[in-house]
Amino acid sequence: MSSTNRTVVVTGIGATTPLGGDSASTWEGLLAGRSGVKPLEGERFAGLPVRIAAVAAVDPGDVLPRPLARRLDRSAQFALIAAREAWADAGFTARAGDDTSVDPDRLGTVIASGIGGVTTLLDQYDVLKEKGERRVSPHTVPMLMPNSPAANVSLEVGAQAGVHTPVSACASGAEAVGYAVEMIRSGRADVVVAGGTEAAIHPLPIAAFTNMMAMSKKNDDPAGASRPYDTGRDGFVLGEGAGIVVLESAEHAARRGARVYCELLGQGISSDAHHIAQPEPTGRGIAKALENLLASTDLKASEVMHLNAHATSTPQGDVAEIKALRRVLGDELDHVAVSATKSMTGHLLGGAGGIETVATVLALYHRTAPPTINLTDQDEDVDADIVKGEPRALPGGTISAINNSFGFGGHNVVLALRTV
């Protein structure tokens, strides 16, 4: 099919997060301002300087059949659970082809992970050292591959238009959604299952992030540890889970009578070329991504009423993001209701863009912005209207929202969505 510029819509959502085992319970937790951060239990975490994390509310081993779960890394388990929910939510009843409303050759998957099967890699290395090579699982390589979540979801739904795994650190999930939009816009697919997943709550990543001075050490106050924009913020809290959306061309969705949550307008991408881990302090790269978004879509700054911020709770990153927003949106930023949902979910790294896309979709659909919790003393450099305390109603009429995701290596991805 020749290149097109088709309208892309969201017809299905799925999630499993520290707030709930599906999208409905996750949304309920976000609106309630509930923290998913808890103390880490078990001897292997006992000696770490950071002993808190946002563990998934529902263990995937309690959802998936044991023979299947044993063949999947935890990151792929999360992705499969969220993808199954999104697929059913979109109204599909079987694999592509068996459900004749979708052609397998016109269906793709784009599911990202920032770290991939790191827990499988580390755990199987322990098996090798302690029990010998014959005890290493034969499933290890398919489990630890970063493309394993995308590949397993592709097998689940029968996607044959392409299976892709962008890896751009904490921007990975958002980049996956943006890539899915381009697959549909280019005419390569009619339907794409897209999002992000991560499962890296393990002593080694925690120790490494801690030694980078990136993580909060508020072990005595888990629920209050992730505090974006607050003067007392001291780093992010590691989370796990997955967020998946089903995207379709508007024509395909209309043809099968699908319910539409919202339109996904497009993406803006840039890179900082500043530092492997530190954000560019003026927000220059983020601003460029926002400018690229406005230039490549018909989005107007005046119609943006909500923003799900990257806002990890790091001292530099939170301020750089707001500076970039002010630079590009100007006075229009004053009417944007900014939510920092990592205050509740923690930071899911490559999965963050996935679950925050789901949150942004629901915010537009229900016209409600979730609160930012733990914000008791707002940093004076955060010159924006942060939703705090209670959810906030969003205006009627046609409105848009932005979802920001940034990652180590200088990756900047911003997505724009609009009500229908």
Secondary structure, 3 states (H helix, E strand, C coil): CCCCCCCEEEEEEEEEECCECCHHHHHHHHHHCCCCCEECCCHHHCCCCCCEEECCCCCHHHCCCHHHHCCCCHHHHHHHHHHHHHHHHCCCCCCECCECCCCHHHEEEEEECCCCCHHHHHHHHHHHHHHCHHHCCCCHHHHHCCCHHHHHHHHHHCCCCEEECCCCHHHHHHHHHHHHHHHHHCCCCCEEEEEEEECCCCHHHHHHHHHCCCECCCCCCHHHCCCCCECCCCCECEECEEEEEEEEEHHHHHHCCCCCCEEEEEEEEEECCCCCCCCCCCCHHHHHHHHHHHHHCCCCHHHEEEEECCCCCCHHHHHHHHHHHHHHHHHHHHHCEEECCHHHHCECHHHHHHHHHHHHHHHHHHCEECCECCCCCECCCCCCCECECCCEECCCCCCEEEEEEEECCCEEEEEEEECC
